Amino acid sequence: AERVLGYDLLSLCLQGPREELERTRHCQPAVFVASLAAAERLNHLRPKVVESCVAAAGFSVGEFAALVFAGALAFPEALYAVKVRAEAMQKASEAVPSGMLSVLGRREANYKFACLEARKHCESLGIENPVCEVSNYLFPDSRVIAGHLQALKFLQENARKYYFTRTKMLPVSGAFHTKLMEPAVEPLAEVLNSIEIQKPLVCVYSNVNGKKYMHSKHIQKLLVKQVVSPVLWEQTMHSVYQRKQGTEFPYTYEVGPGKQLGVILKNCNVKAWKQYTHVDDLEEDEGAEE
């Protein structure tokens, strides 16, 4: 990773400084490498789990890790693509004051209408072509809305009107997975055009439509589209765990930093979550065996 990136990723992850690690350009490669390190660790501790894996999915940049795990992309080329993606997304986010707002809503919440009104508010402030849209579908009643900061502030101030029970700004620098990331499309498309992509050895589900990738051209096209499209994670969870009544759920392993995907799975499908385990890169060995 250090050879591809040109900096010492391991010491940045272990020693920080945290604000450098949290910058998009460093954070995305770190998540990608740490996810694959945890998958490697799982393979070392319990090789049968990896051998019998039937499907993989990754959230946003995690999708690149899922595709490397599934044999569709080689590690160095995928990491280089992630580096280009991360730097281009950081540059795009620095161009416009934008961000992401995590929202928990009641059943009556109408996210599209709320975003429309927030865009109108921005227009009244003189902002041309304002952006405010759902960028992540996490689980029922939970969304991330991204766009111009003024739009997000408006939604926070009017949360009750739109039946939002909780809103929280995320510690990111831009409106990822929206039109504001358009400048990152071309650089990523160029890189993906130049690298070899194979058909995955296990099913990998796409963030863009929640369905399985079919072939290499499909992967190339959707990874580019993913930058400016919402992450349909809730829909992906339904696709992955859809099965006939009475059929047992598979074991699920979240590999890499954090347990957020496990929390989301619990909220999407509590029965599937009962077979869930988290594997970190730095846990004691006994912990991962549980």
C-alpha positions as CSV (number, residue, x, y, z in Angstrom):
1,A,0.0,0.0,0.0
2,E,2.8,2.4,0.9
3,R,4.4,1.8,-2.6
4,V,1.1,2.6,-4.4
5,L,0.2,5.6,-2.2
6,G,3.6,7.1,-1.7
7,Y,3.1,7.5,2.1
8,D,3.2,5.3,5.2
9,L,-0.4,4.3,5.6
10,L,0.2,1.9,8.5
11,S,1.8,4.5,10.7
12,L,-1.0,7.0,9.8
13,C,-3.6,4.4,10.9
14,L,-1.8,3.5,14.1
15,Q,-0.2,6.8,15.1
16,G,-2.3,9.4,13.3
17,P,-2.6,12.4,13.5
18,R,-6.3,11.7,13.5
19,E,-7.2,14.9,11.4
20,E,-4.9,13.7,8.7
21,L,-6.4,10.2,8.7
22,E,-9.9,11.6,8.6
23,R,-9.2,13.6,5.4
24,T,-11.0,12.0,2.4
25,R,-7.8,11.4,0.5
26,H,-6.3,9.3,3.3
27,C,-9.5,7.9,4.9
28,Q,-10.7,6.0,1.8
29,P,-7.4,4.1,1.1
30,A,-7.2,3.4,4.9
31,V,-10.7,1.9,5.0
32,F,-10.0,-0.1,1.8
33,V,-6.7,-1.6,3.1
34,A,-8.0,-2.2,6.7
35,S,-11.0,-4.0,5.3
36,L,-8.9,-6.4,3.3
37,A,-6.4,-6.8,6.2
38,A,-9.4,-7.9,8.3
39,A,-10.6,-10.3,5.6
40,E,-7.0,-11.7,5.4
41,R,-7.1,-12.2,9.2
42,L,-10.4,-14.0,9.0
43,N,-8.9,-16.2,6.3
44,H,-6.0,-17.0,8.6
45,L,-8.1,-17.7,11.7
46,R,-11.0,-19.5,10.0
47,P,-10.2,-20.4,6.3
48,K,-13.4,-22.4,5.9
49,V,-15.4,-19.3,6.3
50,V,-13.7,-17.6,3.4
51,E,-13.8,-20.8,1.3
52,S,-17.5,-21.2,1.7
53,C,-18.4,-17.5,1.2
54,V,-21.4,-17.0,-1.1
55,A,-21.7,-13.2,-1.4
56,A,-19.9,-10.0,-0.6
57,A,-20.9,-6.3,-0.5
58,G,-19.1,-3.1,0.6
59,F,-20.4,0.3,1.6
60,S,-19.1,3.1,-0.7
61,V,-15.3,2.7,-0.9
62,G,-15.8,-0.7,0.7
63,E,-17.2,-2.0,-2.6
64,F,-13.7,-1.8,-4.0
65,A,-12.5,-4.1,-1.2
66,A,-15.4,-6.5,-1.8
67,L,-14.4,-6.7,-5.5
68,V,-10.8,-7.4,-4.6
69,F,-11.9,-10.1,-2.1
70,A,-14.1,-11.6,-4.9
71,G,-11.1,-11.7,-7.3
72,A,-12.6,-9.1,-9.7
73,L,-9.8,-6.6,-9.1
74,A,-6.2,-7.0,-8.2
75,F,-5.1,-5.3,-4.9
76,P,-2.5,-2.8,-6.3
77,E,-4.7,-1.6,-9.2
78,A,-7.8,-1.3,-7.0
79,L,-5.8,0.7,-4.4
80,Y,-4.6,3.0,-7.1
81,A,-8.2,3.5,-8.3
82,V,-9.2,4.2,-4.7
83,K,-6.4,6.8,-4.3
84,V,-7.5,8.6,-7.5
85,R,-11.1,8.4,-6.4
86,A,-10.3,9.8,-2.9
87,E,-8.2,12.6,-4.1
88,A,-10.8,13.6,-6.7
89,M,-13.6,13.5,-4.2
90,Q,-11.6,15.6,-1.7
91,K,-11.0,18.2,-4.5
92,A,-14.7,18.2,-5.5
93,S,-15.7,18.7,-1.8
94,E,-13.3,21.6,-1.4
95,A,-14.9,23.4,-4.4
96,V,-18.4,23.8,-2.7
97,P,-19.2,24.2,1.0
98,S,-21.2,20.9,1.4
99,G,-21.7,18.1,3.8
100,M,-23.8,15.1,4.9
101,L,-26.6,14.9,7.4
102,S,-27.6,11.7,9.1
103,V,-31.4,11.6,9.7
104,L,-33.7,9.4,11.7
105,G,-37.3,10.0,10.7
106,R,-40.7,8.9,11.7
107,R,-42.9,6.8,9.4
108,E,-44.5,9.9,8.0
109,A,-41.2,11.5,7.0
110,N,-41.0,12.5,3.3
111,Y,-37.4,12.9,2.5
112,K,-37.8,13.9,-1.1
113,F,-40.2,16.7,-0.2
114,A,-37.9,17.9,2.6
115,C,-34.9,18.0,0.1
116,L,-37.1,19.9,-2.5
117,E,-37.9,22.6,0.1
118,A,-34.3,22.8,1.2
119,R,-33.2,23.4,-2.4
120,K,-35.9,26.1,-2.8
121,H,-34.5,27.7,0.4
122,C,-31.0,27.7,-1.2
123,E,-32.4,29.3,-4.3
124,S,-33.9,32.1,-2.2
125,L,-30.3,32.7,-0.9
126,G,-29.0,33.1,-4.4
127,I,-27.4,29.6,-4.7
128,E,-27.6,28.4,-8.3
129,N,-28.4,24.7,-9.0
130,P,-28.5,23.8,-5.3
131,V,-28.0,20.2,-4.3
132,C,-29.8,18.4,-1.5
133,E,-30.7,14.7,-1.9
134,V,-30.7,11.4,-0.2
135,S,-27.2,10.0,-0.6
136,N,-27.4,6.9,1.6
137,Y,-30.4,4.6,2.3
138,L,-29.3,2.9,5.6
139,F,-32.3,1.1,7.1
140,P,-36.0,1.8,7.4
141,D,-36.5,5.4,8.8
142,S,-32.7,6.1,8.5
143,R,-31.2,8.1,5.7
144,V,-28.2,10.3,5.0
145,I,-29.0,13.5,3.1
146,A,-26.2,15.4,1.4
147,G,-25.8,18.7,-0.4
148,H,-25.0,22.4,0.1
149,L,-24.4,23.3,3.8
150,Q,-27.2,25.9,3.7
151,A,-29.7,23.2,2.7
152,L,-28.6,20.9,5.5
153,K,-28.8,23.7,8.1
154,F,-32.3,24.4,6.8
155,L,-33.3,20.8,7.4
156,Q,-31.9,20.8,10.9
157,E,-33.8,23.9,11.8
158,N,-37.1,22.6,10.3
159,A,-36.6,19.0,11.5
160,R,-40.0,18.8,13.2
161,K,-41.9,19.9,10.2
162,Y,-40.5,17.0,8.2
163,Y,-41.0,14.4,11.0
164,F,-37.2,14.0,11.5
165,T,-36.6,12.7,15.1
166,R,-32.9,13.1,15.0
167,T,-30.4,14.9,12.7
168,K,-26.6,14.9,13.0
169,M,-23.9,16.3,10.8
170,L,-21.4,13.7,9.7
171,P,-17.6,14.4,10.1
172,V,-17.0,14.5,6.3
173,S,-15.9,17.3,4.1
174,G,-18.3,17.0,1.2
175,A,-21.6,15.8,-0.2
176,F,-20.5,12.3,-1.3
177,H,-22.8,10.3,-3.6
178,T,-24.5,13.4,-5.1
179,K,-24.1,15.5,-8.2
180,L,-21.5,17.6,-6.4
181,M,-19.1,14.8,-6.9
182,E,-19.3,15.1,-10.7
183,P,-15.7,16.3,-11.0
184,A,-14.5,13.0,-9.6
185,V,-16.3,10.9,-12.3
186,E,-13.8,11.5,-15.1
187,P,-10.5,10.7,-13.2
188,L,-12.0,7.5,-11.8
189,A,-13.4,6.4,-15.2
190,E,-10.0,6.9,-16.7
191,V,-8.3,4.6,-14.2
192,L,-10.9,1.9,-14.3
193,N,-10.6,2.0,-18.1
194,S,-7.0,1.1,-17.8
195,I,-7.1,-1.8,-15.4
196,E,-8.1,-5.4,-15.9
197,I,-11.4,-6.4,-14.3
198,Q,-12.5,-10.0,-14.0
199,K,-15.9,-11.6,-13.3
200,P,-16.2,-12.0,-9.5
201,L,-15.7,-15.5,-8.1
202,V,-18.5,-14.9,-5.6
203,C,-21.6,-12.6,-6.0
204,V,-20.8,-9.0,-5.3
205,Y,-23.7,-6.6,-4.8
206,S,-23.6,-3.1,-6.3
207,N,-24.4,0.1,-4.2
208,V,-25.9,1.7,-7.2
209,N,-28.9,-0.7,-7.8
210,G,-28.6,-3.3,-4.9
211,K,-28.2,-6.1,-7.5
212,K,-25.4,-8.5,-8.3
213,Y,-22.6,-7.5,-10.7
214,M,-22.9,-9.5,-13.9
215,H,-19.6,-8.9,-15.8
216,S,-16.5,-6.7,-15.9
217,K,-18.0,-3.9,-18.0
218,H,-20.9,-3.8,-15.6
219,I,-18.4,-3.3,-12.7
220,Q,-16.5,-0.6,-14.5
221,K,-19.6,1.4,-15.4
222,L,-21.3,1.1,-12.0
223,L,-18.2,1.9,-9.9
224,V,-18.0,5.2,-11.7
225,K,-21.7,5.9,-11.4
226,Q,-21.5,5.1,-7.6
227,V,-19.6,8.3,-7.0
228,V,-22.6,10.5,-7.9
229,S,-25.4,8.0,-7.0
230,P,-27.0,7.2,-3.6
231,V,-25.7,4.1,-1.8
232,L,-28.7,1.8,-1.7
233,W,-27.5,-0.2,1.3
234,E,-30.9,-1.0,2.7
235,Q,-32.0,-2.4,-0.7
236,T,-28.8,-4.3,-0.9
237,M,-29.4,-6.0,2.5
238,H,-32.9,-7.1,1.2
239,S,-31.3,-8.6,-1.9
240,V,-28.6,-10.4,0.0
241,Y,-30.8,-11.9,2.6
242,Q,-33.9,-12.6,0.6
243,R,-34.9,-16.3,1.0
244,K,-37.9,-18.5,1.4
245,Q,-39.7,-18.6,4.7
246,G,-38.0,-21.1,7.0
247,T,-34.7,-21.1,5.2
248,E,-31.7,-20.5,7.5
249,F,-29.8,-17.3,7.2
250,P,-26.1,-17.5,6.4
251,Y,-23.3,-16.4,8.7
252,T,-22.3,-12.7,8.1
253,Y,-18.9,-11.3,8.8
254,E,-18.2,-7.6,8.9
255,V,-14.5,-7.2,8.1
256,G,-12.6,-4.0,8.8
257,P,-12.9,-0.8,10.9
258,G,-16.1,-0.2,12.9
259,K,-19.3,-2.1,13.4
260,Q,-21.7,0.3,11.7
261,L,-22.8,-2.3,9.0
262,G,-23.7,-4.7,11.8
263,V,-25.9,-2.1,13.4
264,I,-27.6,-1.4,10.0
265,L,-28.1,-5.1,9.5
266,K,-29.8,-5.4,12.9
267,N,-32.2,-2.7,11.9
268,C,-32.9,-4.2,8.4
269,N,-33.1,-7.9,9.4
270,V,-32.7,-8.9,13.0
271,K,-32.9,-12.7,12.1
272,A,-29.9,-12.4,9.7
273,W,-28.1,-10.2,12.3
274,K,-28.2,-13.1,14.9
275,Q,-25.6,-14.8,12.7
276,Y,-23.3,-11.7,12.5
277,T,-19.7,-11.4,13.7
278,H,-17.3,-8.5,13.4
279,V,-13.6,-9.1,12.5
280,D,-11.2,-6.2,13.2
281,D,-7.5,-6.0,12.1
282,L,-6.2,-5.5,15.6
283,E,-8.3,-7.6,18.0
284,E,-6.8,-10.2,20.2
285,D,-7.0,-13.6,18.5
286,E,-9.4,-15.1,21.1
287,G,-11.9,-12.3,20.3
288,A,-12.2,-13.1,16.7
289,E,-12.8,-16.8,17.4
290,E,-16.0,-16.2,19.4
